[in-house]
Amino acid sequence: RILGLIMLEPDRFFDEQRRLKLKSTGVSEEELNRLIALRHQARQEKNFAEADRIRLDLEAKRIHLEDFPQGTKWRVSF
């Protein structure tokens, strides 16, 4: 920090990097959260075709979903 190289806390820095990568896909964070919620609902209703469609649409935009017991996480690939 003395040299001015790291201006943010590490967690905040990486959150900002994820947001910048997401912005490059053309999908807003609000839209992504909405789609993840719709996919979760579709999975609970056993509508796996709709859940897969949402996942494939996001993958076409370079957004990959990973499901965990705690919820769904996302990452952007280049």
C-alpha positions as CSV (number, residue, x, y, z in Angstrom):
1,R,0.0,0.0,0.0
2,I,2.8,2.4,0.7
3,L,3.8,2.2,-3.0
4,G,0.2,2.6,-4.1
5,L,0.0,-0.7,-5.8
6,I,-2.8,-2.2,-3.8
7,M,-5.5,0.3,-3.1
8,L,-8.3,-2.1,-2.1
9,E,-8.6,-5.0,0.4
10,P,-8.0,-8.3,-1.4
11,D,-11.6,-9.5,-1.1
12,R,-12.9,-6.2,-2.5
13,F,-10.2,-6.2,-5.2
14,F,-11.3,-9.7,-6.4
15,D,-15.0,-8.8,-6.3
16,E,-14.3,-5.8,-8.5
17,Q,-12.3,-8.0,-10.9
18,R,-15.3,-10.4,-11.1
19,R,-17.7,-7.5,-11.8
20,L,-15.4,-6.1,-14.5
21,K,-15.2,-9.6,-16.2
22,L,-19.0,-9.9,-15.9
23,K,-19.5,-6.5,-17.5
24,S,-17.5,-7.7,-20.5
25,T,-20.2,-10.4,-21.2
26,G,-23.0,-7.9,-21.5
27,V,-24.9,-9.4,-18.6
28,S,-25.6,-7.2,-15.6
29,E,-25.1,-8.6,-12.1
30,E,-28.9,-8.2,-11.5
31,E,-29.8,-10.1,-14.6
32,L,-27.3,-12.9,-13.7
33,N,-28.8,-13.2,-10.2
34,R,-32.3,-13.3,-11.7
35,L,-31.3,-16.1,-14.1
36,I,-29.6,-18.1,-11.4
37,A,-32.8,-17.8,-9.3
38,L,-34.9,-18.9,-12.3
39,R,-32.6,-21.8,-12.9
40,H,-32.8,-22.8,-9.2
41,Q,-36.6,-22.7,-9.3
42,A,-36.6,-24.8,-12.5
43,R,-34.4,-27.4,-10.9
44,Q,-36.7,-27.6,-7.8
45,E,-39.7,-28.1,-10.1
46,K,-37.7,-30.8,-12.0
47,N,-37.8,-28.8,-15.2
48,F,-34.3,-29.8,-16.1
49,A,-34.8,-28.7,-19.8
50,E,-35.3,-25.1,-18.7
51,A,-32.5,-25.3,-16.1
52,D,-30.2,-26.6,-18.9
53,R,-31.3,-23.9,-21.3
54,I,-30.4,-21.1,-18.8
55,R,-27.0,-22.7,-18.2
56,L,-26.3,-23.1,-21.9
57,D,-27.4,-19.5,-22.6
58,L,-25.0,-18.2,-19.9
59,E,-22.2,-20.5,-21.1
60,A,-22.6,-19.0,-24.6
61,K,-21.8,-15.6,-22.9
62,R,-18.7,-17.2,-21.2
63,I,-20.5,-17.3,-17.8
64,H,-20.0,-20.7,-16.1
65,L,-22.2,-21.9,-13.2
66,E,-21.0,-24.2,-10.5
67,D,-23.5,-25.7,-8.0
68,F,-22.6,-26.3,-4.4
69,P,-24.8,-27.2,-1.4
70,Q,-24.5,-23.5,-0.3
71,G,-25.7,-22.3,-3.6
72,T,-24.6,-21.5,-7.2
73,K,-21.4,-19.7,-7.9
74,W,-20.4,-18.2,-11.2
75,R,-17.2,-17.3,-13.0
76,V,-16.4,-15.7,-16.4
77,S,-13.9,-17.4,-18.7
78,F,-11.9,-15.7,-21.4
